[in-house]
Amino acid sequence: MKNNIWLGLLLGLIFPLLAFVLSRYTSLTDLLPAGKEGVPYIVAAAVNLIAVRLLYRRDPQLDNVAKGVVLITFLAMLAFLYTQKISI
């Protein structure tokens, strides 16, 4: 695997996009309790952070890939906070 930040951005984008598609175009949020609509996004962030941990543990030379995953996770969570009007 190449040590490329663009690859990390693409890998990190998979689960937040999947969470968006599942929450927007399916009835997944109907199964969740009221006020818990953000659970798919939190799970997506957790999966990305586990992926970062595995990337660093597997091969420390893949640091740029891990940095790309962290960057997209951070940006996705900022977008989530902005769109859901959650104050920090």
C-alpha positions, 0 to 999 in steps of 0.5 A, spaced: 500 500 500 502 506 498 503 511 503 499 517 500 494 522 504 489 522 498 489 514 499 487 516 506 482 521 504 478 516 500 479 510 505 476 515 510 470 517 506 467 511 505 464 510 512 462 517 513 458 517 506 455 510 508 452 513 514 450 519 510 446 514 505 444 510 510 441 515 515 438 519 509 435 514 504 433 508 508 429 508 515 435 507 519 433 513 523 426 510 525 429 504 528 433 509 533 430 512 539 428 520 539 434 524 539 439 519 537 439 520 529 447 521 530 449 514 532 450 512 525 455 518 524 458 516 531 459 509 529 462 511 522 467 516 526 469 510 531 470 505 525 475 510 522 479 511 528 480 504 529 482 504 522 487 509 524 490 505 530 490 499 525 494 503 520 499 505 525 500 499 528 500 495 522 506 499 519 508 505 521 510 507 514 503 508 513 503 515 517 500 519 511 494 514 510 493 514 517 493 522 517 488 522 511 483 518 515 484 522 521 483 529 517 477 526 513 474 524 520 475 531 523 472 534 517 466 529 517 464 531 524 465 538 523 460 538 518 455 533 522 456 538 528 454 544 523 448 541 519 445 538 526 446 545 529 449 542 535 453 547 540 459 545 543 
